[in-house]
Amino acid sequence: MPALKQRRQIADTVRAICSWLIALLIFFPIFWMVLTSFKTELGAFSMPPEFFFKPTLENYREIMEANDYLHFAWNSLVTSGGATIVGMLVAVPAAYSFAFHPTKRTQGILTWMLSTKMLPAVGVLVPIYLMARDLGLLDTRLVLVIIFALVNLPIMVWMIYTYFRDVPRDILEAARMDGATLFQEIFRVLLPVSRGGLASTALLSLILNWNEAFWSINLTTTQASPLSALVASFSSPQGLFWAKLSAISTLACAPIVLLGWGSQKQLVRGLTFGAVK
């Protein structure tokens, strides 16, 4: 018994060390980005890299003076939040239909929906760009809301479908026996018991929408450009300004990182919903 206990302690220690190493490897790029944002351009290129230096806010000051950060941040918030709301409005009824009224084609449809995520975005850029141009939607928030919602809809439907499938059918049958309508069955019974899964789906969609850069760069110029497009604008023919690029990247990542840290418990609970029966 003492030997077995000792082996377990060693195994726990090894797992803890491995977990910390993995966490540090994942966190280090974020740490280095934030650190570089407080350096001068010369300090950002210094070799060997500087860990101890005199910090400066000049990069942030120049970004705020030369670029309307709040304008780009507002565009990111509107497009990401709007796409998440539109996606949830479509994904919830779709997942309800797939989970509680399946047909012999349900799995095939779900698989086909997920397979669209394998399509390279650049492969459909030209037709989508031409449609947006002809409809007068280029450089508008509306086109980003529509595109973001459609791009992430397969993942949202799959996630909500998984949560709904794990909800006991007896709950819904009891509601029907009590005379609940379809509206009451969904909004008063199903959605409250699935709120953890719905919250995690919405959070994941918001994160994916916030980080979307391909469509933002190609479908907007100035009026509707989100933060991801602003970050890309710091790449110029003269080269990369690493310190300023790190500063604007920090400003772009900070809101969504803070949101993720603040809601990580809810996110993990939702992502593991139904994992253990």
N, C-alpha and C positions, 0 to 999 in steps of 0.2 A: 504493500500500500504506500509506504513512504516513497519508494522508487517511482511508482505510478504518478503520485502527486507531484514529484519533482519534474518528471517528464512533461506533465501538463503545464506546470509553471514555465518551463523552458519554451514550450510551444507557444504559450500565450505571449511570452516576451518577444519571441521571434516575430509573431504576427503583429504585435504592436510596433516593433521597429520597422517592419516592412510597410505598415500602414503610414507611419510618419514619413518614411522615405518617399513613398508614392505621393503623399499630400504635398511634401516640399517640392517635388519635381513639377507637380501641377501648378503650385502657387508661385514658383520662382519667376516665370515669364511675366506674371502680373506685377510682382514686386519690382522686377527690373524695369518694367515700363514706367511705373510710378516714380522710381528712383531717377530714371533718365529724364523725366519731365522737369525735374528741378535742376538739371545741369545746363550749362551753356552748350552751344553747338560744338565748340571745340572740345569740351569735356565729354560730350557724348561719343566722340570718335576716338578718344584717347586710348592708347594701348600701352600697357595693360589697362583693363577697365578700372575706373575709379569707384571705390566704395565709400571713400571718405572725401568730401569736398564741401565747398561753401554753397549751400542751396540758393537758388534764385527763383523768383516768381515772374521773371521777364517773359518766359514762354507763354504763360497763362495771360499775362497782361497784353502781349501782342495779339494773341488769339481773340481776346475779348474786344480789342480795339479794331482789329482788321476784319473780324467776322462777327456776324450777329448770332452768337451761340444760342440765345434763347429762341430765336426764330427756327433754327434747325432742331433744337430740342422739342419745341412745340410740334413741329411736323412729325418727328418720331413718335411722340406721344399720341397724336391724333391718328396717324396711320396704323400704328401697332395696336392701340386700343380699339380703333374702329374695325380693323380686320379680325381681331379676336372676338368682338361682339357679333359680327356678321358670321364668322365661322361657327360660333356656338349656336346661333339661331338656326343654322342649317344642319350642323352635326348632331344636335340633340334629337330632333325628330327622325333623322335618318338612322341613328343608332338605335332608337326605340323600335323602329320598324324592323330592323335587322335582328334585334335581340328577342323581341316578343312576338313577332309575326314572320318568322323565317319561311322561305320557300326553298325549293331544291336549287335555285340559282343564287341564293344568298352568299354562300362562301365564294362562289365564282366572282360575283360582283365585288365583294370585299377585297379579294385578291387582285382583281383588275384595278381597283382604286389605288391600292398600295403600290402596284407596279408602275403607276404614273410617276411616282417619286424617283424612279430609276431613269427617267427621261432627262437628258442634259438640258438645262435651262436655255443654253445658247441655241439649241436646235429649234426652239419655237420663238426666239426673240424677234425675228423679222416679221412674221405674221402678226404677233401681238403688238409690235411697234406700229405697224401700218394701220391696224384696227384702232389703236389709241389715237393715232394722228388723224384718221378720217373722222373719228367721233369727237375730236377736239379735247381729248383727255390728257394729252401730253403735258407734263409738268403740273399735274394736279394731284391733290391728295386722294381724290376718288379713285384714280386708276391704281394707286398703290394699295389702297384698301381692298379693292377687288382682287388684284393679283395676289397679295399676301394671303387673303382668305382662301383663295382657290389652291394656292401652292401647299398650304398646311392642312387643308380640309381632310385629305385621306388619313393623316396621322390622328387628327382630332376624332374622326368617326371611329377609327379602330380603337382608340383609347376609351372613348365613352361606351362603345359597344362592349368592350371587355368588362367595364364596370357594371353595365346594365345586365349583362349575362349572369353575373354573380349575385344579383339581387334575387332573393327568394320569391318565386312566383306566387307563393301563398299570400304574401302581403298585398299584391295587386288583386288577386282573386277575392280576398276579404273585402277590399275596397269596392269591388264591383258588386259583391253581394249586399253591401250597405247602400247601394244605389249611386255610387260615384260615377260621374260622367268621365269621358276620356280626358277632358281638360283637368278635372279634379284628380284623376288617377295619376297624371303626369306631374302636375305642379304641386299637389298637396301630399303625394305619397312617394313617387319615384324620385323626384329631384331632391327632396330633403334627405332621403337615406343615401343618396349618391353624391352629396355635396363635396365630400373629400375628393372623389375622382374628378368631378366637374371642375373643382378649384385647381387641381393639379394640371388638368388639360388646358384650362384657360391660362395658367401661369406659363406653361411650356409654350403655348402658342404666342403669348406676349413676348417671351424671350426670343423665339425664332423670328418673329416679325421685327423686333427691335434690331436684331443682328443682320437682317437681310440687306445685302449690299448690291448684288448683281442687278436686280430690277430697279433699285433706287438710282443707281448710276446711269442706267440706260434709258429710263423713262422720265427722268426729271433733269432740270438744269439749275434753277435758282429758287423759284417760288415754292415748290413742294419738296425740295431736297431735305431728307432727314440727316441725322448725324453720321450715318454710315457713308453718305455721299460727301459730307464735309471732310471726313477723315481721308477719303480717297483723293480729295483735291490737294492735299499736301504733298502728293507725288508730282513732281514737276520735271521738265526737261533738264533743269539745272541740277537735278539730283534729289535725294531725300534729305529733308531736314529732320534728323532723328529726334532732337530734343523737342521741337514743336510738334512733330508727329506723335511723340509719346504723350505730350501734354493734351492734345486734342483727343487722343485715344483714351486717356484716363478720364476726361470729361464725358466722353461718349459711353464708356463702360460703367462708370460709377453708378448711375441711376439703376441700371438693370442688375448690377452686382449686389447693390444694397437691397434691392427688392428680393433677389434670390436668397441672400443671407437672412433677411427678415422673415421670409415665408418658407424656409427650408423644411421646417417640421411638417407643415401642411403639404408641401410638395412631395416629401418622402412618403408621408402617410397615403397620399393619393396614388402615387406610383406603385405602391405595394399593396393597394387595396385588392382583396381577393386572392392574394398570393398564398395564404395559409387558410385552409378550410377547417 
